[in-house]
Structures are given as C-alpha cells and as structure tokens.
Amino acid sequence: MTFSSFAPVRAADFTHTVIGAGVVGLAVAAELIKQSKNNKVLIIEKNESYGMETSSRNSEVVHAGLYYPPESLKTRMCIRGKQLIYEKKDYFPVKQCGKWIIAQNDEDMEYLHKLHDKAQGLEIPTEFLTSSQCAKIEPKVTARAGALHSPTTGITSAHGLMDFLCTQIQAGPGVGELVLGTKVVGLDHDRGKGHYEIRTISQEDDGGDEEEEFVISSNAVINCAGLYSAHVANMILPELMKTEMYYAKGNYFSYSGPSLGIGRLLYPTPSPNLQGLGTHLTIDLGGQVRFGPDVEWLDQASSVDSAPFDYSVNNGHLRDAAKAVTAYLPGVQLDQLHGSYSGIRPKLAGPGGGFQDFVVREETDAGFGGFVNMLGIESPGLTSSMALAEHTVEKYFSH
C-alpha cells in the first residue's frame, strides 16, 4: 500500500475505488482486500493523512447500541461493530469502562425504563442504579432519580483503530493503494466500457501550487466521503435523486479542576429527537476528562467544495456547557472548562428532523450498479465502522 500523493495510474481498471479514507472508508477497503486476491482497491483521500475529519474529531466512545430503533441499521451495525472492536482489542487500545445514563426526574427515568426494555430485547446488558447507589459509587455525581448502567460501553483510540485497518489493507490477499492529497472533482459512468471514471486533482510532489489532473477507471465506487459524501453523490446522481446534507458542529471542552476520580462515562438523558446525546463526560485512555459535544447547527449548503469547515471551538457555548455539566456534576466550575476541539457530524436531516438511519445504498435505481453511497455516517459511525464494511461488502460485492 502506498501512502503518498497521487501518482499516474495505468489505464488498467481498479476493481474498487473507495472515496474517503476515514475510519469507514479504511474499513471498507480492508474488507474488500481481505475478500479476494483479485481485488485491486484504490482509496482516495483529499487530506494529507487519513481520518482527519469526523473520524478523529469525536468522543472515541465504543457505543453499546442503546439509543436507536431496534431494526435500524444504526442499531445493528453498532452492536456488531462493538463486538468486532472488542474482538480486536489486542491490536489497538480499547477499554470497556461502562457508562451511566443519568436521570434527574421522573420523566428522565421513564425514558430510561424504555431504553432498558429495548436493550433487553436486543440482548444488550443494562442495569438500574438507585440514587443512593450512584452516590456511593461516584460521590461527586448527582443522579436524583438514579441511572441506567451500560457495562459494554467503552472507549478506544480512533487513530489506533485506523492504524490497525491500514495494517489490514497491507495484509492482503488483495492489493490496496491509498493516495493522499487527492481530491475527487468528477465522477462519470462509462456504460460502453462498463466502468466508472473518476476525475481527480492533486498537488505536485514538489509542494508548489500547480495541480495535476488524473482520470482513474474503476469497476465499482464506494462513496465514504463523510462530510463530503452528498457532494460526491451529487456528481453523478440525476437531479431528482440528489442528496442534501446538514451539518451539526459539536464543541468539546477540557477540564482543569481538581481530579474528579470518575471511572466511567457519564451521560445525561438525551435530548428529544436524538439531535445529540447531551453534553456528556468522557474519559480518554490516559484518564483525562473532557465534556461534550454540544449541538451547533452550521449554515452551510451541501456543496461544501468551496469553503473548508471551521473547526475552531465556539467558546460562546462555555456557559451553556457548564450549566449542562453541573446538572450531574455540581462541583464543576465554569472557569475549569476550556475549549478543546470540535467535530462536525454529517446529518441527513436538519434541526427537528428526527431520527435518520445510516444510508448504505447501491444506486441501481439511477442505473449505477456498483456505485454504493454511504451517507449520514455519524455517531455511532466509529463503533460501527468494521460492521458497516462487513455489511457493505457482503451485500453488494460478494458475487
């Protein structure tokens, strides 16, 4: 596998081209390469390294699969993805620390009872803790009505997972090539030749401003472009099938106060319509505490090619974050929170739009067999990544 800026490719087709080298794109490529020695897979990434956007700007939580409709792709992929991550724990850092979803009133507890009932049907272990039990285990936590404990929730290293997937790409038996600093600017289907033509531009190797253009042919294309997935899809889809994407920025805040001694993740009861899971406490693999994300909708059209996303932390949200945190950790002070980083989630519905499932779809209705769109891959996308790859390859490329 080559980690470099793009170099000219001979006219011979790639069997598959994956657009986007985030965690899902890398997982899909690894699964395709594992499938057959005859698979020659190209992964195209516009950034200078893999996983620089949504894949590395999140909470790094291994989700249990609690929140979404039982038959949804999100639930199925999250549960299977969690299993695959824990199976591979010897290859990258993973810690099954568990989490509490905290209830402060009867309404919260009613929601948690529904969550618990759903979890039992999915065979996801959960258990209730009373307010007094919570106080005994985590004395700094306020859970007036109790909490729901999810013992199979954990944390991982997003970069560690992506590094592992790159080793899988190198392991074969198929052949993989990852090209960096290369942007897809056009996508066409040559029906006569039976393949896709992907137009790209990349910087010259000497680092100058001049760009090189290449056309790559591929039998199949998998769109894993994340924030830019609608933009890529709309390069080829007919007008009536074009996709619109919405963007929700999440700000994260670091903590600089006295040690909280917290040994698990803490989540408030989530907001209506699952616009977010609340400003929660996560711990990283080094034990550092951080809070977030909040939800900040961006006013940006789905054609995101013209302007890069702004990842600066909105410190104007600090006071609201502190208010959310002190509802379950009253000892935390506003001046102990500081802007840390932000991430952006690609969503298929805007504010108030309700639940939207992952979309993994071969565009056969548009006449594009072998072109698979993966859209709206937000949380729990990191957890689900290897399961999404397994599902996509088995469903569309196993013949």
C-alpha positions as CSV (number, residue, x, y, z in Angstrom):
1,M,0.0,0.0,0.0
2,T,1.3,3.4,-0.9
3,F,0.9,6.4,1.5
4,S,1.7,9.3,-0.9
5,S,0.3,12.0,-3.0
6,F,-1.2,10.6,-6.2
7,A,1.0,9.2,-9.0
8,P,-0.2,8.4,-12.5
9,V,-2.1,5.1,-12.8
10,R,-2.1,2.9,-15.9
11,A,-5.2,2.5,-17.9
12,A,-6.0,-0.8,-16.3
13,D,-9.1,-0.7,-14.0
14,F,-9.1,-0.9,-10.3
15,T,-11.7,-3.4,-9.2
16,H,-12.9,-1.0,-6.5
17,T,-12.3,2.6,-5.6
18,V,-13.2,4.0,-2.1
19,I,-13.6,7.7,-1.9
20,G,-12.6,8.9,1.6
21,A,-10.1,7.5,4.0
22,G,-11.9,8.0,7.2
23,V,-12.5,5.0,9.5
24,V,-15.3,3.7,7.4
25,G,-13.5,4.1,4.1
26,L,-10.5,2.3,5.5
27,A,-12.6,-0.5,6.9
28,V,-14.4,-1.0,3.6
29,A,-11.1,-1.1,1.8
30,A,-9.7,-3.6,4.3
31,E,-12.8,-5.8,3.9
32,L,-12.6,-5.8,0.1
33,I,-8.9,-6.6,0.2
34,K,-9.5,-9.5,2.6
35,Q,-12.2,-10.8,0.4
36,S,-10.2,-11.8,-2.7
37,K,-6.7,-11.7,-4.1
38,N,-8.2,-10.5,-7.3
39,N,-9.4,-7.3,-5.7
40,K,-7.3,-4.2,-6.5
41,V,-8.6,-1.4,-4.3
42,L,-7.8,2.3,-4.6
43,I,-8.6,4.6,-1.6
44,I,-8.6,8.3,-2.5
45,E,-8.2,10.9,0.3
46,K,-8.2,14.6,-0.2
47,N,-6.4,15.4,3.0
48,E,-2.7,14.9,3.7
49,S,-3.4,12.0,6.0
50,Y,-6.2,9.6,6.7
51,G,-9.0,10.2,9.2
52,M,-8.5,13.9,9.7
53,E,-12.2,14.9,9.9
54,T,-15.1,13.2,11.6
55,S,-13.2,10.0,12.3
56,S,-10.7,11.8,14.6
57,R,-13.0,14.6,16.0
58,N,-15.4,12.7,18.2
59,S,-15.7,11.2,21.7
60,E,-13.9,7.9,20.8
61,V,-16.7,6.0,22.6
62,V,-17.4,2.4,21.8
63,H,-21.2,2.6,21.9
64,A,-23.4,-0.3,23.2
65,G,-26.2,0.3,20.7
66,L,-28.9,1.6,23.0
67,Y,-30.4,4.6,21.5
68,Y,-31.8,3.9,18.1
69,P,-34.8,1.9,16.7
70,P,-34.2,-1.9,17.2
71,E,-34.4,-2.8,13.5
72,S,-32.4,0.2,12.3
73,L,-29.1,-0.2,10.5
74,K,-27.6,2.1,13.2
75,T,-28.5,-0.4,15.9
76,R,-27.5,-3.5,14.0
77,M,-24.2,-2.0,12.9
78,C,-23.4,-0.6,16.3
79,I,-23.9,-3.9,18.1
80,R,-21.9,-5.9,15.6
81,G,-19.3,-3.2,15.4
82,K,-18.8,-3.1,19.1
83,Q,-18.3,-6.9,19.0
84,L,-15.7,-6.6,16.3
85,I,-13.8,-3.9,18.2
86,Y,-13.7,-5.9,21.4
87,E,-12.6,-9.0,19.5
88,K,-9.6,-6.9,18.1
89,K,-8.6,-5.4,21.4
90,D,-5.1,-6.9,21.2
91,Y,-4.4,-4.8,18.1
92,F,-5.3,-1.3,19.3
93,P,-6.2,0.3,22.6
94,V,-9.7,-0.4,23.9
95,K,-11.1,-0.1,27.5
96,Q,-14.6,-1.4,28.5
97,C,-15.2,1.2,31.2
98,G,-19.0,1.3,31.1
99,K,-21.3,4.3,31.3
100,W,-24.1,5.7,33.3
101,I,-27.1,7.5,31.7
102,I,-28.3,9.8,34.4
103,A,-31.9,10.6,35.4
104,Q,-32.8,13.7,37.4
105,N,-36.5,13.4,37.5
106,D,-39.4,11.0,36.8
107,E,-39.6,12.0,33.1
108,D,-35.9,11.0,32.7
109,M,-36.5,7.8,34.5
110,E,-39.5,6.9,32.3
111,Y,-37.2,7.3,29.2
112,L,-34.6,5.1,30.8
113,H,-37.1,2.4,31.5
114,K,-38.0,2.4,27.8
115,L,-34.3,2.3,26.9
116,H,-33.8,-0.6,29.3
117,D,-36.7,-2.6,27.9
118,K,-35.4,-2.1,24.4
119,A,-31.9,-3.2,25.5
120,Q,-33.2,-6.4,26.9
121,G,-34.9,-7.2,23.6
122,L,-31.5,-6.6,21.8
123,E,-29.6,-8.6,24.5
124,I,-27.6,-5.5,25.5
125,P,-26.8,-5.7,29.2
126,T,-28.1,-2.8,31.3
127,E,-29.0,-2.4,34.9
128,F,-30.6,0.3,37.1
129,L,-28.8,2.0,39.9
130,T,-30.7,4.0,42.6
131,S,-29.7,7.5,43.6
132,S,-28.1,6.2,46.8
133,Q,-26.1,3.6,44.9
134,C,-24.8,6.2,42.5
135,A,-23.8,8.4,45.4
136,K,-21.9,5.6,47.0
137,I,-20.0,4.6,43.8
138,E,-19.4,8.1,42.4
139,P,-19.9,10.5,45.3
140,K,-19.3,13.6,43.1
141,V,-22.2,12.7,40.7
142,T,-25.7,13.9,41.2
143,A,-28.3,11.4,40.0
144,R,-31.5,12.5,41.7
145,A,-33.6,9.7,40.2
146,G,-30.9,7.2,39.6
147,A,-29.1,5.9,36.5
148,L,-29.0,3.2,33.9
149,H,-25.7,1.4,33.7
150,S,-24.4,0.2,30.4
151,P,-21.4,-2.1,31.1
152,T,-20.5,-2.8,27.5
153,T,-19.9,0.8,26.6
154,G,-16.2,1.6,26.3
155,I,-13.5,3.9,24.9
156,T,-10.9,3.4,22.2
157,S,-8.3,5.3,20.1
158,A,-9.7,6.4,16.8
159,H,-6.2,6.7,15.4
160,G,-5.3,3.3,16.8
161,L,-8.3,1.7,15.1
162,M,-7.4,3.4,11.8
163,D,-3.8,2.4,12.0
164,F,-4.9,-1.2,12.6
165,L,-7.2,-1.0,9.5
166,C,-4.2,0.2,7.4
167,T,-2.2,-2.9,8.5
168,Q,-5.2,-5.0,7.4
169,I,-5.1,-3.3,4.0
170,Q,-1.5,-4.1,3.7
171,A,-2.0,-7.7,4.7
172,G,-3.9,-8.7,1.5
173,P,-4.5,-11.1,-0.2
174,G,-5.9,-8.3,-2.5
175,V,-3.9,-5.2,-3.3
176,G,-4.6,-1.8,-1.8
177,E,-3.3,1.6,-2.7
178,L,-4.0,4.7,-0.6
179,V,-3.4,8.1,-2.3
180,L,-3.4,11.3,-0.2
181,G,-3.8,14.9,-1.1
182,T,-6.0,14.0,-3.9
183,K,-9.5,15.4,-4.4
184,V,-12.3,13.9,-6.5
185,V,-13.7,16.6,-8.8
186,G,-15.8,14.5,-11.2
187,L,-17.5,11.1,-11.4
188,D,-18.9,9.5,-14.6
189,H,-20.2,6.1,-15.6
190,D,-18.9,4.9,-19.0
191,R,-21.7,2.4,-19.9
192,G,-19.8,1.3,-23.0
193,K,-16.7,0.3,-21.1
194,G,-18.7,-0.8,-18.0
195,H,-16.7,1.2,-15.5
196,Y,-16.6,4.4,-13.7
197,E,-14.3,7.3,-14.5
198,I,-13.1,9.3,-11.5
199,R,-11.5,12.7,-12.2
200,T,-9.1,13.9,-9.6
201,I,-6.7,16.7,-8.9
202,S,-3.7,16.6,-6.6
203,Q,-0.8,18.8,-5.7
204,E,2.5,18.4,-7.5
205,D,5.1,16.4,-5.5
206,D,7.3,19.5,-5.2
207,G,4.7,21.2,-3.0
208,G,4.0,24.0,-5.4
209,D,0.7,25.5,-6.2
210,E,0.3,23.7,-9.5
211,E,-2.2,20.8,-9.6
212,E,-2.1,17.6,-11.6
213,E,-5.3,16.1,-13.0
214,F,-5.8,12.4,-13.5
215,V,-8.7,10.2,-14.6
216,I,-9.0,6.8,-12.8
217,S,-11.1,3.9,-14.0
218,S,-12.8,1.6,-11.6
219,N,-15.3,-1.2,-11.9
220,A,-17.0,-0.1,-8.6
221,V,-17.0,3.0,-6.5
222,I,-17.9,3.2,-2.8
223,N,-18.6,6.8,-1.5
224,C,-17.3,7.0,2.0
225,A,-16.6,10.8,1.9
226,G,-18.2,11.6,5.2
227,L,-18.9,15.3,5.3
228,Y,-18.5,15.5,1.6
229,S,-20.5,12.3,0.7
230,A,-23.5,14.2,-0.6
231,H,-21.2,16.4,-2.7
232,V,-19.6,13.3,-4.2
233,A,-23.0,11.5,-4.7
234,N,-24.4,14.6,-6.5
235,M,-21.6,14.5,-9.0
236,I,-23.4,11.5,-10.7
237,L,-26.9,11.2,-9.4
238,P,-29.7,12.7,-11.6
239,E,-31.3,15.9,-10.4
240,L,-34.4,14.3,-8.8
241,M,-32.2,11.9,-6.7
242,K,-29.6,14.4,-5.5
243,T,-28.9,14.4,-1.7
244,E,-28.9,17.2,0.7
245,M,-26.6,17.2,3.8
246,Y,-26.9,19.1,7.0
247,Y,-24.0,19.7,9.4
248,A,-24.0,19.8,13.2
249,K,-20.9,21.0,14.9
250,G,-20.0,19.6,18.4
251,N,-17.7,21.6,20.7
252,Y,-15.7,19.7,23.3
253,F,-14.3,21.2,26.5
254,S,-11.4,20.1,28.6
255,Y,-11.4,20.2,32.4
256,S,-8.6,21.8,34.5
257,G,-10.0,21.4,38.0
258,P,-9.2,19.0,40.9
259,S,-9.3,15.3,40.0
260,L,-12.9,14.1,39.8
261,G,-11.9,10.5,40.2
262,I,-14.6,9.4,37.7
263,G,-14.1,5.8,36.5
264,R,-16.8,5.6,33.8
265,L,-18.6,7.7,31.1
266,L,-21.4,9.9,32.3
267,Y,-24.3,10.8,30.0
268,P,-27.4,12.9,30.8
269,T,-30.7,11.6,29.4
270,P,-30.6,12.5,25.7
271,S,-32.4,15.4,24.1
272,P,-35.7,14.9,22.1
273,N,-35.3,13.5,18.6
274,L,-31.7,12.4,19.3
275,Q,-30.3,15.7,18.0
276,G,-27.5,14.9,20.4
277,L,-26.8,12.7,23.4
278,G,-26.2,15.6,25.7
279,T,-23.0,17.3,26.9
280,H,-21.5,14.2,28.5
281,L,-18.3,13.3,30.4
282,T,-15.9,11.1,28.6
283,I,-12.5,9.9,29.7
284,D,-9.8,9.1,27.3
285,L,-7.4,6.2,27.5
286,G,-5.0,8.3,29.6
287,G,-7.7,9.1,32.1
288,Q,-8.2,12.7,31.1
289,V,-11.7,14.1,31.4
290,R,-13.5,16.1,28.7
291,F,-17.0,17.3,28.2
292,G,-19.1,17.5,25.0
293,P,-20.3,17.6,22.4
294,D,-23.0,20.2,22.3
295,V,-25.0,20.7,19.1
296,E,-24.4,23.8,16.9
297,W,-26.1,23.7,13.5
298,L,-24.0,25.2,10.7
299,D,-25.5,27.3,8.0
300,Q,-23.7,25.6,5.1
301,A,-25.1,24.1,1.9
302,S,-24.3,20.6,0.9
303,S,-22.0,21.8,-1.8
304,V,-19.0,22.1,0.6
305,D,-16.3,22.2,-2.0
306,S,-15.8,25.9,-2.0
307,A,-15.1,26.5,1.7
308,P,-13.4,24.4,4.4
309,F,-15.1,23.7,7.6
310,D,-14.3,25.9,10.6
311,Y,-13.2,23.7,13.5
312,S,-12.5,26.4,15.9
313,V,-14.2,25.8,19.3
314,N,-17.1,28.2,19.9
315,N,-16.3,29.4,23.4
316,G,-19.6,31.3,23.4
317,H,-21.0,27.9,24.4
318,L,-18.9,27.5,27.5
319,R,-21.6,28.8,29.9
320,D,-24.3,26.5,28.4
321,A,-21.8,23.6,28.6
322,A,-21.1,24.3,32.3
323,K,-24.8,24.5,33.0
324,A,-25.4,21.1,31.4
325,V,-22.4,19.5,33.2
326,T,-23.3,20.9,36.7
327,A,-26.7,19.2,36.5
328,Y,-24.9,15.9,37.2
329,L,-21.5,17.2,38.4
330,P,-22.3,20.2,40.6
331,G,-18.7,20.6,41.7
332,V,-17.5,21.7,38.3
333,Q,-16.9,25.4,37.9
334,L,-17.2,27.5,34.7
335,D,-13.6,28.6,34.9
336,Q,-12.5,25.0,35.0
337,L,-13.8,24.4,31.4
338,H,-11.8,25.4,28.3
339,G,-12.3,25.0,24.6
340,S,-10.5,21.9,23.4
341,Y,-11.6,20.8,19.9
342,S,-14.6,20.4,17.7
343,G,-16.1,17.9,15.3
344,I,-18.8,18.1,12.6
345,R,-21.4,15.4,12.0
346,P,-22.9,14.8,8.6
347,K,-26.6,14.6,9.0
348,L,-29.4,13.7,6.6
349,A,-32.0,15.9,8.4
350,G,-31.7,19.4,9.9
351,P,-32.9,20.7,13.3
352,G,-36.0,18.9,14.5
353,G,-35.8,16.4,11.7
354,G,-35.9,13.4,14.0
355,F,-34.1,10.1,13.7
356,Q,-32.3,9.4,10.4
357,D,-30.7,6.0,9.8
358,F,-27.4,5.3,8.1
359,V,-27.9,5.1,4.4
360,V,-25.9,2.3,2.6
361,R,-27.3,2.1,-0.9
362,E,-26.3,0.8,-4.3
363,E,-27.7,3.3,-6.8
364,T,-29.3,0.8,-9.1
365,D,-32.5,2.9,-9.4
366,A,-30.4,5.5,-11.1
367,G,-28.8,2.9,-13.3
368,F,-25.4,2.9,-11.5
369,G,-24.7,-0.7,-10.5
370,G,-21.5,-0.9,-8.5
371,F,-21.8,2.6,-7.1
372,V,-22.5,2.5,-3.4
373,N,-23.3,5.6,-1.4
374,M,-22.7,5.6,2.4
375,L,-24.5,8.7,3.6
376,G,-25.2,10.2,7.1
377,I,-22.5,8.1,8.7
378,E,-22.3,10.0,12.0
379,S,-22.4,8.6,15.6
380,P,-22.2,5.7,16.2
381,G,-20.0,5.5,13.0
382,L,-16.7,4.9,14.7
383,T,-18.1,2.0,16.7
384,S,-20.0,0.7,13.6
385,S,-17.1,1.1,11.1
386,M,-16.0,-2.5,10.7
387,A,-19.6,-3.8,10.8
388,L,-20.6,-1.3,8.1
389,A,-17.7,-2.6,6.0
390,E,-18.7,-6.2,6.5
391,H,-22.3,-5.4,5.7
392,T,-21.5,-3.4,2.5
393,V,-19.0,-5.9,1.1
394,E,-21.3,-8.9,1.8
395,K,-24.4,-7.2,0.4
396,Y,-23.0,-5.6,-2.7
397,F,-19.7,-7.2,-3.6
398,S,-19.9,-10.9,-2.6
399,H,-20.8,-12.2,-6.0
